[in-house]
Amino acid sequence: MLVIVAADFGLLFSAGVFNPSFTTYRMAATPHAFMSRVGTSWSVGANRARPSS
């Protein structure tokens, strides 16, 4: 049970660190003129990839 809890914690912690750092990288790598397009497409893609409830 401890292994499962530790694995879940590790996955959640890694996702919590990865998402904001990747967003920062994506914003820095995208030209300012295209930022609204990139943000919109990322939001649509994230919502489509999420399982429906």
PDB file as gemmi writes it, atoms N, CA and C in Angstrom:
CRYST1    1.000    1.000    1.000  90.00  90.00  90.00 P 1                      
ATOM      1  N   MET A   1       0.823  -1.192   0.000  1.00  0.00           N  
ATOM      2  CA  MET A   1       0.000   0.000   0.000  1.00  0.00           C  
ATOM      3  C   MET A   1       0.872   1.264   0.000  1.00  0.00           C  
ATOM      4  N   LEU A   2       1.951   1.203   0.723  1.00  0.00           N  
ATOM      5  CA  LEU A   2       2.853   2.355   0.787  1.00  0.00           C  
ATOM      6  C   LEU A   2       3.467   2.650  -0.578  1.00  0.00           C  
ATOM      7  N   VAL A   3       3.753   1.624  -1.331  1.00  0.00           N  
ATOM      8  CA  VAL A   3       4.323   1.811  -2.672  1.00  0.00           C  
ATOM      9  C   VAL A   3       3.317   2.514  -3.577  1.00  0.00           C  
ATOM     10  N   ILE A   4       2.054   2.138  -3.492  1.00  0.00           N  
ATOM     11  CA  ILE A   4       1.015   2.757  -4.323  1.00  0.00           C  
ATOM     12  C   ILE A   4       0.843   4.222  -3.948  1.00  0.00           C  
ATOM     13  N   VAL A   5       0.800   4.511  -2.671  1.00  0.00           N  
ATOM     14  CA  VAL A   5       0.662   5.890  -2.209  1.00  0.00           C  
ATOM     15  C   VAL A   5       1.868   6.721  -2.655  1.00  0.00           C  
ATOM     16  N   ALA A   6       3.056   6.164  -2.523  1.00  0.00           N  
ATOM     17  CA  ALA A   6       4.268   6.885  -2.941  1.00  0.00           C  
ATOM     18  C   ALA A   6       4.277   7.108  -4.446  1.00  0.00           C  
ATOM     19  N   ALA A   7       3.849   6.114  -5.224  1.00  0.00           N  
ATOM     20  CA  ALA A   7       3.804   6.260  -6.683  1.00  0.00           C  
ATOM     21  C   ALA A   7       2.780   7.316  -7.080  1.00  0.00           C  
ATOM     22  N   ASP A   8       1.608   7.306  -6.461  1.00  0.00           N  
ATOM     23  CA  ASP A   8       0.591   8.323  -6.754  1.00  0.00           C  
ATOM     24  C   ASP A   8       1.095   9.721  -6.405  1.00  0.00           C  
ATOM     25  N   PHE A   9       1.719   9.837  -5.245  1.00  0.00           N  
ATOM     26  CA  PHE A   9       2.265  11.130  -4.852  1.00  0.00           C  
ATOM     27  C   PHE A   9       3.324  11.604  -5.844  1.00  0.00           C  
ATOM     28  N   GLY A  10       4.193  10.690  -6.256  1.00  0.00           N  
ATOM     29  CA  GLY A  10       5.237  11.055  -7.214  1.00  0.00           C  
ATOM     30  C   GLY A  10       4.672  11.506  -8.547  1.00  0.00           C  
ATOM     31  N   LEU A  11       3.658  10.815  -9.031  1.00  0.00           N  
ATOM     32  CA  LEU A  11       3.040  11.205 -10.296  1.00  0.00           C  
ATOM     33  C   LEU A  11       2.353  12.566 -10.192  1.00  0.00           C  
ATOM     34  N   LEU A  12       1.608  12.785  -9.133  1.00  0.00           N  
ATOM     35  CA  LEU A  12       0.935  14.073  -8.959  1.00  0.00           C  
ATOM     36  C   LEU A  12       1.933  15.207  -8.768  1.00  0.00           C  
ATOM     37  N   PHE A  13       2.973  14.947  -8.008  1.00  0.00           N  
ATOM     38  CA  PHE A  13       3.999  15.967  -7.794  1.00  0.00           C  
ATOM     39  C   PHE A  13       4.708  16.309  -9.108  1.00  0.00           C  
ATOM     40  N   SER A  14       5.038  15.276  -9.884  1.00  0.00           N  
ATOM     41  CA  SER A  14       5.717  15.500 -11.166  1.00  0.00           C  
ATOM     42  C   SER A  14       4.834  16.290 -12.127  1.00  0.00           C  
ATOM     43  N   ALA A  15       3.551  15.951 -12.183  1.00  0.00           N  
ATOM     44  CA  ALA A  15       2.634  16.693 -13.049  1.00  0.00           C  
ATOM     45  C   ALA A  15       2.492  18.134 -12.569  1.00  0.00           C  
ATOM     46  N   GLY A  16       2.466  18.331 -11.274  1.00  0.00           N  
ATOM     47  CA  GLY A  16       2.364  19.679 -10.721  1.00  0.00           C  
ATOM     48  C   GLY A  16       3.579  20.534 -11.009  1.00  0.00           C  
ATOM     49  N   VAL A  17       4.736  19.928 -11.124  1.00  0.00           N  
ATOM     50  CA  VAL A  17       5.961  20.670 -11.449  1.00  0.00           C  
ATOM     51  C   VAL A  17       6.088  20.851 -12.964  1.00  0.00           C  
ATOM     52  N   PHE A  18       5.726  19.829 -13.729  1.00  0.00           N  
ATOM     53  CA  PHE A  18       5.908  19.862 -15.175  1.00  0.00           C  
ATOM     54  C   PHE A  18       4.984  20.872 -15.851  1.00  0.00           C  
ATOM     55  N   ASN A  19       3.715  20.886 -15.497  1.00  0.00           N  
ATOM     56  CA  ASN A  19       2.753  21.726 -16.204  1.00  0.00           C  
ATOM     57  C   ASN A  19       3.102  23.210 -16.170  1.00  0.00           C  
ATOM     58  N   PRO A  20       3.358  23.818 -15.025  1.00  0.00           N  
ATOM     59  CA  PRO A  20       3.703  25.241 -15.042  1.00  0.00           C  
ATOM     60  C   PRO A  20       5.047  25.526 -15.718  1.00  0.00           C  
ATOM     61  N   SER A  21       6.011  24.626 -15.550  1.00  0.00           N  
ATOM     62  CA  SER A  21       7.308  24.881 -16.177  1.00  0.00           C  
ATOM     63  C   SER A  21       7.210  24.747 -17.699  1.00  0.00           C  
ATOM     64  N   PHE A  22       6.416  23.803 -18.194  1.00  0.00           N  
ATOM     65  CA  PHE A  22       6.249  23.663 -19.632  1.00  0.00           C  
ATOM     66  C   PHE A  22       5.447  24.831 -20.200  1.00  0.00           C  
ATOM     67  N   THR A  23       4.476  25.322 -19.458  1.00  0.00           N  
ATOM     68  CA  THR A  23       3.717  26.499 -19.895  1.00  0.00           C  
ATOM     69  C   THR A  23       4.629  27.712 -20.013  1.00  0.00           C  
ATOM     70  N   THR A  24       5.520  27.881 -19.057  1.00  0.00           N  
ATOM     71  CA  THR A  24       6.472  28.987 -19.106  1.00  0.00           C  
ATOM     72  C   THR A  24       7.390  28.859 -20.316  1.00  0.00           C  
ATOM     73  N   TYR A  25       7.882  27.661 -20.579  1.00  0.00           N  
ATOM     74  CA  TYR A  25       8.725  27.432 -21.749  1.00  0.00           C  
ATOM     75  C   TYR A  25       7.965  27.713 -23.033  1.00  0.00           C  
ATOM     76  N   ARG A  26       6.735  27.226 -23.113  1.00  0.00           N  
ATOM     77  CA  ARG A  26       5.925  27.416 -24.317  1.00  0.00           C  
ATOM     78  C   ARG A  26       5.679  28.900 -24.570  1.00  0.00           C  
ATOM     79  N   MET A  27       5.410  29.655 -23.521  1.00  0.00           N  
ATOM     80  CA  MET A  27       5.171  31.088 -23.680  1.00  0.00           C  
ATOM     81  C   MET A  27       6.445  31.815 -24.113  1.00  0.00           C  
ATOM     82  N   ALA A  28       7.590  31.379 -23.600  1.00  0.00           N  
ATOM     83  CA  ALA A  28       8.856  32.016 -23.971  1.00  0.00           C  
ATOM     84  C   ALA A  28       9.268  31.665 -25.395  1.00  0.00           C  
ATOM     85  N   ALA A  29       8.912  30.468 -25.862  1.00  0.00           N  
ATOM     86  CA  ALA A  29       9.328  30.015 -27.188  1.00  0.00           C  
ATOM     87  C   ALA A  29       8.394  30.489 -28.299  1.00  0.00           C  
ATOM     88  N   THR A  30       7.204  30.977 -27.935  1.00  0.00           N  
ATOM     89  CA  THR A  30       6.222  31.394 -28.931  1.00  0.00           C  
ATOM     90  C   THR A  30       6.347  32.895 -29.175  1.00  0.00           C  
ATOM     91  N   PRO A  31       6.395  33.310 -30.437  1.00  0.00           N  
ATOM     92  CA  PRO A  31       6.397  34.748 -30.717  1.00  0.00           C  
ATOM     93  C   PRO A  31       5.122  35.406 -30.171  1.00  0.00           C  
ATOM     94  N   HIS A  32       5.261  36.642 -29.746  1.00  0.00           N  
ATOM     95  CA  HIS A  32       4.152  37.353 -29.110  1.00  0.00           C  
ATOM     96  C   HIS A  32       2.920  37.423 -30.022  1.00  0.00           C  
ATOM     97  N   ALA A  33       3.129  37.553 -31.319  1.00  0.00           N  
ATOM     98  CA  ALA A  33       2.014  37.688 -32.262  1.00  0.00           C  
ATOM     99  C   ALA A  33       1.156  36.425 -32.330  1.00  0.00           C  
ATOM    100  N   PHE A  34       1.717  35.277 -31.974  1.00  0.00           N  
ATOM    101  CA  PHE A  34       0.982  34.017 -32.071  1.00  0.00           C  
ATOM    102  C   PHE A  34       0.520  33.480 -30.716  1.00  0.00           C  
ATOM    103  N   MET A  35       0.757  34.226 -29.644  1.00  0.00           N  
ATOM    104  CA  MET A  35       0.475  33.705 -28.316  1.00  0.00           C  
ATOM    105  C   MET A  35      -1.000  33.398 -28.108  1.00  0.00           C  
ATOM    106  N   SER A  36      -1.906  34.230 -28.615  1.00  0.00           N  
ATOM    107  CA  SER A  36      -3.333  33.956 -28.413  1.00  0.00           C  
ATOM    108  C   SER A  36      -3.753  32.699 -29.160  1.00  0.00           C  
ATOM    109  N   ARG A  37      -3.201  32.473 -30.339  1.00  0.00           N  
ATOM    110  CA  ARG A  37      -3.523  31.256 -31.088  1.00  0.00           C  
ATOM    111  C   ARG A  37      -3.005  30.013 -30.372  1.00  0.00           C  
ATOM    112  N   VAL A  38      -1.791  30.104 -29.873  1.00  0.00           N  
ATOM    113  CA  VAL A  38      -1.200  28.959 -29.175  1.00  0.00           C  
ATOM    114  C   VAL A  38      -1.973  28.665 -27.897  1.00  0.00           C  
ATOM    115  N   GLY A  39      -2.323  29.703 -27.154  1.00  0.00           N  
ATOM    116  CA  GLY A  39      -3.083  29.506 -25.916  1.00  0.00           C  
ATOM    117  C   GLY A  39      -4.452  28.907 -26.170  1.00  0.00           C  
ATOM    118  N   THR A  40      -5.121  29.377 -27.216  1.00  0.00           N  
ATOM    119  CA  THR A  40      -6.442  28.840 -27.551  1.00  0.00           C  
ATOM    120  C   THR A  40      -6.351  27.392 -27.990  1.00  0.00           C  
ATOM    121  N   SER A  41      -5.397  27.076 -28.865  1.00  0.00           N  
ATOM    122  CA  SER A  41      -5.280  25.698 -29.339  1.00  0.00           C  
ATOM    123  C   SER A  41      -4.866  24.765 -28.204  1.00  0.00           C  
ATOM    124  N   TRP A  42      -4.023  25.233 -27.290  1.00  0.00           N  
ATOM    125  CA  TRP A  42      -3.620  24.405 -26.158  1.00  0.00           C  
ATOM    126  C   TRP A  42      -4.820  24.134 -25.252  1.00  0.00           C  
ATOM    127  N   SER A  43      -5.652  25.148 -25.036  1.00  0.00           N  
ATOM    128  CA  SER A  43      -6.829  24.985 -24.196  1.00  0.00           C  
ATOM    129  C   SER A  43      -7.832  24.018 -24.823  1.00  0.00           C  
ATOM    130  N   VAL A  44      -8.071  24.159 -26.116  1.00  0.00           N  
ATOM    131  CA  VAL A  44      -8.992  23.253 -26.812  1.00  0.00           C  
ATOM    132  C   VAL A  44      -8.450  21.825 -26.773  1.00  0.00           C  
ATOM    133  N   GLY A  45      -7.174  21.664 -27.028  1.00  0.00           N  
ATOM    134  CA  GLY A  45      -6.577  20.324 -27.005  1.00  0.00           C  
ATOM    135  C   GLY A  45      -6.641  19.695 -25.621  1.00  0.00           C  
ATOM    136  N   ALA A  46      -6.406  20.471 -24.600  1.00  0.00           N  
ATOM    137  CA  ALA A  46      -6.458  19.945 -23.243  1.00  0.00           C  
ATOM    138  C   ALA A  46      -7.874  19.535 -22.864  1.00  0.00           C  
ATOM    139  N   ASN A  47      -8.846  20.323 -23.289  1.00  0.00           N  
ATOM    140  CA  ASN A  47     -10.236  19.980 -22.975  1.00  0.00           C  
ATOM    141  C   ASN A  47     -10.707  18.767 -23.759  1.00  0.00           C  
ATOM    142  N   ARG A  48     -10.233  18.596 -24.966  1.00  0.00           N  
ATOM    143  CA  ARG A  48     -10.622  17.436 -25.773  1.00  0.00           C  
ATOM    144  C   ARG A  48      -9.939  16.165 -25.271  1.00  0.00           C  
ATOM    145  N   ALA A  49      -8.778  16.272 -24.714  1.00  0.00           N  
ATOM    146  CA  ALA A  49      -8.047  15.103 -24.227  1.00  0.00           C  
ATOM    147  C   ALA A  49      -8.555  14.624 -22.872  1.00  0.00           C  
ATOM    148  N   ARG A  50      -9.247  15.502 -22.168  1.00  0.00           N  
ATOM    149  CA  ARG A  50      -9.762  15.157 -20.841  1.00  0.00           C  
ATOM    150  C   ARG A  50     -10.906  14.160 -20.976  1.00  0.00           C  
ATOM    151  N   PRO A  51     -10.956  13.150 -20.135  1.00  0.00           N  
ATOM    152  CA  PRO A  51     -12.067  12.197 -20.219  1.00  0.00           C  
ATOM    153  C   PRO A  51     -13.390  12.878 -19.874  1.00  0.00           C  
ATOM    154  N   SER A  52     -14.427  12.500 -20.568  1.00  0.00           N  
ATOM    155  CA  SER A  52     -15.737  13.106 -20.300  1.00  0.00           C  
ATOM    156  C   SER A  52     -16.320  12.511 -19.029  1.00  0.00           C  
ATOM    157  N   SER A  53     -17.065  13.333 -18.343  1.00  0.00           N  
ATOM    158  CA  SER A  53     -17.653  12.851 -17.085  1.00  0.00           C  
ATOM    159  C   SER A  53     -19.137  12.641 -17.211  1.00  0.00           C  
TER     160      SER A  53                                                      
END                                                                             
